Amino acid sequence: MNNTEGALLRVAGVAGLLLSTTSAFAATSGSHYPIGGEGVAAGTPPPPGIHYRMYNTWYNADALTNDNGDDTGLDVDINAYVQVHRLVHVTEKKLFGANWAYNVIVPMINKETSIADFGVDDSTSFALGDVVLEPLALFWFRDNYEAALGLSVIVPTGDYDPADAASPGMGYWSGMLTLGGTYYLDSDKSWSVSGLTRTLVHSEQDDTDIRPGAEFIIEGGIGKQFALDEHWLLRPGLSYCASWQISDDSRDGHGTLAGERKTGYGIGGEVNVFYLPWLLQGNLRYVNEFGTKNTAKGSSFVFTLTKSF
């Protein structure tokens, strides 16, 4: 791929966001998984039962970074609101000592992308993104820790156009391996330290014949839970997240597209409130990105509402 062709692809794909994900300044844009989507209790699996979770993410970025992590100086404005609906069923069936679970994730995406230097001004209004199907998840529940392992496929159900910077879909399939857990620092399980990793591999992207490089993502945090009374639980905490592209993009018939791997880090704070009689909880988190390379640098607010049955 020559320099001109590469630049055009980067500009066309610069705002391929999913959820609050980092946007790309590389051969392909975005990621099928956002950093900072789960927060302090990222590695804590839900107990047996049916759980509905709605994520609401507001993301804004006004800078794009290059391979050195420096601001490119482009006049960029990326705004996205993503609403994600997730349904999880944790069964009583056991496999390797763990509870078997399965879930589906459906994102709806509203975003606006402006890159004045290149005349880019695109928007998408509450369109279907790429759906996540996880037929196999294993959850272990122990006295002082909990662990999770899952295998997912991400289906390119969202519309994708390489010339549209606000496409709600990514234009490729992904496979995702989830592994992580939460460790409790005291017998009351009030103090927790959590970490959850995601490893993603991708198929070729529609229309570009580019296969995005594999990614490794970790997120989690440390939190302290308080019982306000017999009905209310409160858990403030500090969260972290990071994402690395661990292999180069490649193009069919043209080999590896070296360099321009995406990297991003984030740190934030959150508060989680649980109303026990209704098995209802709300979580509000702020995440600020830093140390990014070949991607957008911005911040996000995430409000998550969870109802258990």
C-alpha positions as CSV (number, residue, x, y, z in Angstrom):
1,M,0.0,0.0,0.0
2,N,1.5,3.4,-1.0
3,N,1.6,6.4,1.3
4,T,-1.3,8.2,-0.5
5,E,-3.5,5.2,-0.3
6,G,-2.7,4.6,3.3
7,A,-3.5,8.2,4.2
8,L,-6.9,8.1,2.5
9,L,-7.8,4.9,4.4
10,R,-6.7,6.4,7.7
11,V,-8.8,9.6,7.1
12,A,-11.8,7.6,5.9
13,G,-11.8,5.4,8.9
14,V,-10.7,7.8,11.6
15,A,-13.9,7.6,13.7
16,G,-14.9,4.0,13.7
17,L,-16.0,3.9,17.3
18,L,-17.9,1.1,19.0
19,L,-19.2,1.9,22.4
20,S,-16.6,4.3,23.9
21,T,-13.8,2.7,22.0
22,T,-10.6,4.3,20.8
23,S,-10.8,5.6,17.2
24,A,-8.0,4.7,14.9
25,F,-5.3,6.6,13.1
26,A,-4.0,3.4,11.5
27,A,-4.9,1.2,8.6
28,T,-8.3,0.3,10.2
29,S,-10.3,2.3,12.7
30,G,-11.6,1.5,16.1
31,S,-12.1,-1.7,18.0
32,H,-14.9,-4.1,18.7
33,Y,-14.3,-3.7,22.4
34,P,-13.9,-0.3,24.2
35,I,-11.5,0.2,27.0
36,G,-13.1,1.3,30.3
37,G,-16.4,-0.3,29.6
38,E,-16.6,-2.3,32.8
39,G,-14.6,-0.5,35.5
40,V,-13.8,-1.5,39.1
41,A,-15.7,-4.8,39.1
42,A,-14.7,-5.8,35.6
43,G,-13.6,-9.3,36.7
44,T,-16.7,-10.0,38.9
45,P,-19.2,-12.3,37.2
46,P,-22.9,-12.1,38.0
47,P,-24.5,-14.8,40.2
48,P,-26.8,-17.5,38.8
49,G,-29.9,-16.0,37.3
50,I,-30.9,-13.7,34.5
51,H,-29.4,-10.2,34.3
52,Y,-30.1,-7.3,32.1
53,R,-27.5,-4.5,31.7
54,M,-27.8,-1.3,29.8
55,Y,-24.6,0.7,29.2
56,N,-24.8,4.4,28.2
57,T,-21.5,5.9,27.1
58,W,-20.8,9.5,26.1
59,Y,-17.4,9.8,24.4
60,N,-15.6,12.9,23.2
61,A,-12.2,13.3,21.5
62,D,-10.6,16.4,20.0
63,A,-7.1,15.0,19.2
64,L,-5.5,12.3,17.1
65,T,-2.1,11.0,18.0
66,N,0.6,9.6,15.7
67,D,3.0,6.7,16.1
68,N,5.1,8.7,18.6
69,G,2.0,9.5,20.7
70,D,2.2,13.2,19.6
71,D,-0.9,15.2,18.7
72,T,-1.2,15.3,14.9
73,G,-2.5,18.9,15.0
74,L,-5.6,17.9,13.0
75,D,-8.8,19.8,13.8
76,V,-10.8,16.9,15.0
77,D,-14.1,16.6,16.9
78,I,-15.5,13.2,17.7
79,N,-18.7,12.8,19.7
80,A,-20.5,9.6,20.3
81,Y,-23.4,8.3,22.4
82,V,-23.7,4.5,22.5
83,Q,-26.4,2.6,24.2
84,V,-25.7,-1.1,24.7
85,H,-28.2,-3.7,25.7
86,R,-26.8,-6.9,27.3
87,L,-28.7,-10.0,28.5
88,V,-26.9,-12.6,30.5
89,H,-28.1,-16.0,31.7
90,V,-26.0,-17.7,34.4
91,T,-27.2,-21.2,34.7
92,E,-26.8,-23.8,37.5
93,K,-25.1,-26.2,35.1
94,K,-21.5,-27.0,36.0
95,L,-18.5,-27.4,33.7
96,F,-15.0,-27.7,35.2
97,G,-16.4,-26.6,38.5
98,A,-17.8,-23.4,37.0
99,N,-21.3,-22.2,36.3
100,W,-22.0,-22.1,32.5
101,A,-23.4,-18.8,31.2
102,Y,-24.2,-17.2,27.9
103,N,-25.1,-13.7,26.8
104,V,-25.8,-11.4,23.9
105,I,-24.8,-7.7,23.5
106,V,-26.6,-5.3,21.1
107,P,-25.1,-1.8,20.6
108,M,-27.0,1.2,19.2
109,I,-24.7,4.0,18.1
110,N,-25.1,7.7,17.6
111,K,-22.0,9.6,16.6
112,E,-20.7,12.7,14.8
113,T,-17.2,13.0,13.4
114,S,-15.6,16.2,12.0
115,I,-12.0,16.5,10.6
116,A,-12.0,20.0,9.2
117,D,-8.6,19.6,7.6
118,F,-9.9,16.9,5.2
119,G,-13.5,18.1,4.9
120,V,-14.9,15.2,6.8
121,D,-18.2,15.8,8.5
122,D,-20.2,12.6,9.0
123,S,-22.9,11.5,11.4
124,T,-24.9,8.4,12.3
125,S,-28.2,8.6,14.2
126,F,-28.9,5.7,16.6
127,A,-28.0,2.9,14.3
128,L,-27.3,-0.8,15.0
129,G,-23.7,-1.7,15.6
130,D,-22.0,-5.0,15.6
131,V,-23.6,-7.6,17.8
132,V,-21.7,-9.7,20.3
133,L,-22.7,-13.4,20.9
134,E,-21.1,-15.3,23.7
135,P,-22.3,-18.9,23.8
136,L,-19.7,-20.1,26.3
137,A,-18.8,-18.4,29.5
138,L,-17.6,-20.1,32.7
139,F,-17.9,-18.4,36.1
140,W,-16.1,-19.7,39.2
141,F,-17.3,-18.5,42.6
142,R,-15.0,-19.0,45.6
143,D,-14.7,-17.6,49.1
144,N,-12.0,-15.1,48.4
145,Y,-12.1,-14.8,44.6
146,E,-14.3,-15.1,41.5
147,A,-13.1,-15.8,38.0
148,A,-14.4,-15.7,34.5
149,L,-13.6,-17.3,31.1
150,G,-15.5,-16.7,27.9
151,L,-15.5,-17.2,24.2
152,S,-17.4,-14.7,21.9
153,V,-18.0,-14.0,18.3
154,I,-18.6,-10.4,17.1
155,V,-20.9,-10.2,14.1
156,P,-20.7,-7.4,11.5
157,T,-24.4,-6.5,11.7
158,G,-23.8,-2.7,11.6
159,D,-23.5,-0.9,8.3
160,Y,-20.0,-0.2,7.2
161,D,-18.7,2.1,4.5
162,P,-14.9,2.9,4.3
163,A,-15.8,6.4,3.0
164,D,-18.0,7.1,5.9
165,A,-16.2,8.1,9.1
166,A,-19.3,7.6,11.2
167,S,-20.1,4.1,10.1
168,P,-21.8,2.2,13.0
169,G,-20.2,-1.1,12.0
170,M,-16.6,-2.1,11.7
171,G,-16.9,-4.2,8.6
172,Y,-15.3,-7.4,9.9
173,W,-15.8,-10.4,12.2
174,S,-14.0,-10.8,15.5
175,G,-13.3,-13.6,17.9
176,M,-12.8,-12.6,21.5
177,L,-11.3,-14.5,24.5
178,T,-12.2,-13.2,27.9
179,L,-10.2,-14.1,31.0
180,G,-10.0,-12.5,34.4
181,G,-11.4,-12.2,37.9
182,T,-11.7,-10.4,41.2
183,Y,-9.8,-11.0,44.4
184,Y,-11.2,-9.9,47.8
185,L,-8.8,-8.5,50.3
186,D,-10.9,-9.1,53.4
187,S,-13.3,-11.8,54.7
188,D,-16.3,-9.4,54.3
189,K,-15.5,-8.9,50.6
190,S,-15.7,-5.2,51.1
191,W,-12.3,-4.5,49.5
192,S,-11.8,-5.8,45.9
193,V,-9.1,-5.8,43.3
194,S,-10.2,-6.8,39.8
195,G,-8.7,-7.4,36.3
196,L,-10.4,-8.6,33.1
197,T,-8.5,-9.2,29.8
198,R,-9.9,-9.5,26.3
199,T,-7.9,-10.9,23.4
200,L,-9.4,-10.1,20.0
201,V,-8.5,-11.5,16.5
202,H,-10.2,-10.3,13.4
203,S,-11.2,-11.3,9.9
204,E,-10.6,-9.1,6.8
205,Q,-12.5,-5.8,6.6
206,D,-15.1,-5.5,3.9
207,D,-14.2,-3.4,0.9
208,T,-10.6,-2.7,2.1
209,D,-9.3,-6.3,2.3
210,I,-7.3,-5.3,5.4
211,R,-7.2,-7.7,8.3
212,P,-6.8,-5.6,11.5
213,G,-4.1,-6.7,13.9
214,A,-4.9,-8.6,17.1
215,E,-5.6,-6.7,20.3
216,F,-5.1,-7.3,24.0
217,I,-7.2,-5.3,26.5
218,I,-7.2,-5.2,30.2
219,E,-9.5,-3.2,32.6
220,G,-10.4,-3.3,36.2
221,G,-9.8,-1.4,39.4
222,I,-9.9,-1.3,43.2
223,G,-13.0,-0.6,45.2
224,K,-14.4,-0.5,48.7
225,Q,-18.1,-1.4,49.4
226,F,-20.1,0.0,52.2
227,A,-23.5,-0.9,53.5
228,L,-25.5,2.3,54.1
229,D,-28.4,0.4,55.6
230,E,-30.2,-2.9,55.1
231,H,-31.3,-1.8,51.6
232,W,-28.4,0.2,50.1
233,L,-24.8,-0.7,49.2
234,L,-22.3,1.9,48.0
235,R,-19.0,1.1,46.2
236,P,-16.7,3.9,45.2
237,G,-13.5,3.0,43.4
238,L,-10.6,3.8,41.0
239,S,-10.5,2.1,37.6
240,Y,-7.8,1.5,35.0
241,C,-7.8,0.3,31.4
242,A,-5.3,-0.3,28.6
243,S,-5.4,-1.5,25.1
244,W,-2.5,-2.7,22.8
245,Q,-2.6,-3.8,19.2
246,I,-0.3,-6.8,19.4
247,S,0.2,-7.7,15.7
248,D,0.4,-5.6,12.6
249,D,-2.5,-5.0,10.2
250,S,-2.2,-7.0,7.0
251,R,-3.6,-6.8,3.5
252,D,-4.6,-9.6,1.2
253,G,-1.9,-10.1,-1.4
254,H,0.3,-7.3,0.0
255,G,1.6,-8.8,3.2
256,T,2.0,-7.0,6.5
257,L,1.3,-3.3,6.9
258,A,4.1,-2.6,9.4
259,G,3.9,0.0,12.2
260,E,1.0,2.2,13.2
261,R,-0.1,-0.2,16.0
262,K,-2.8,1.4,18.2
263,T,-2.2,1.9,22.0
264,G,-4.3,3.5,24.6
265,Y,-4.5,3.9,28.4
266,G,-7.2,5.2,30.7
267,I,-7.8,6.0,34.3
268,G,-10.9,7.0,36.1
269,G,-13.2,7.0,39.1
270,E,-16.6,5.6,39.7
271,V,-19.4,5.0,42.2
272,N,-21.7,2.1,42.2
273,V,-25.1,2.1,44.1
274,F,-27.0,-1.2,44.7
275,Y,-30.6,-1.2,45.9
276,L,-31.0,-4.7,47.4
277,P,-34.8,-5.1,47.5
278,W,-35.1,-4.6,43.7
279,L,-31.7,-6.2,42.8
280,L,-31.0,-3.0,40.9
281,Q,-27.7,-1.2,40.6
282,G,-26.4,1.9,38.9
283,N,-22.8,2.7,38.1
284,L,-21.4,6.1,37.0
285,R,-17.8,6.3,35.7
286,Y,-15.5,8.8,34.2
287,V,-12.5,7.7,32.2
288,N,-9.7,9.9,30.8
289,E,-7.4,8.5,28.1
290,F,-3.7,9.2,28.0
291,G,-0.6,7.8,26.3
292,T,-2.4,7.0,23.1
293,K,-0.7,6.2,19.8
294,N,-2.3,6.1,16.3
295,T,-5.7,6.7,17.8
296,A,-8.0,9.4,19.2
297,K,-7.4,10.8,22.7
298,G,-10.5,11.8,24.7
299,S,-12.6,11.0,27.7
300,S,-15.9,9.3,28.4
301,F,-18.7,9.1,30.9
302,V,-20.3,5.7,31.4
303,F,-23.6,5.1,33.2
304,T,-24.6,1.5,33.6
305,L,-27.9,0.2,34.9
306,T,-28.2,-3.5,35.9
307,K,-31.4,-5.4,36.9
308,S,-31.1,-9.0,38.1
309,F,-34.0,-11.5,38.2
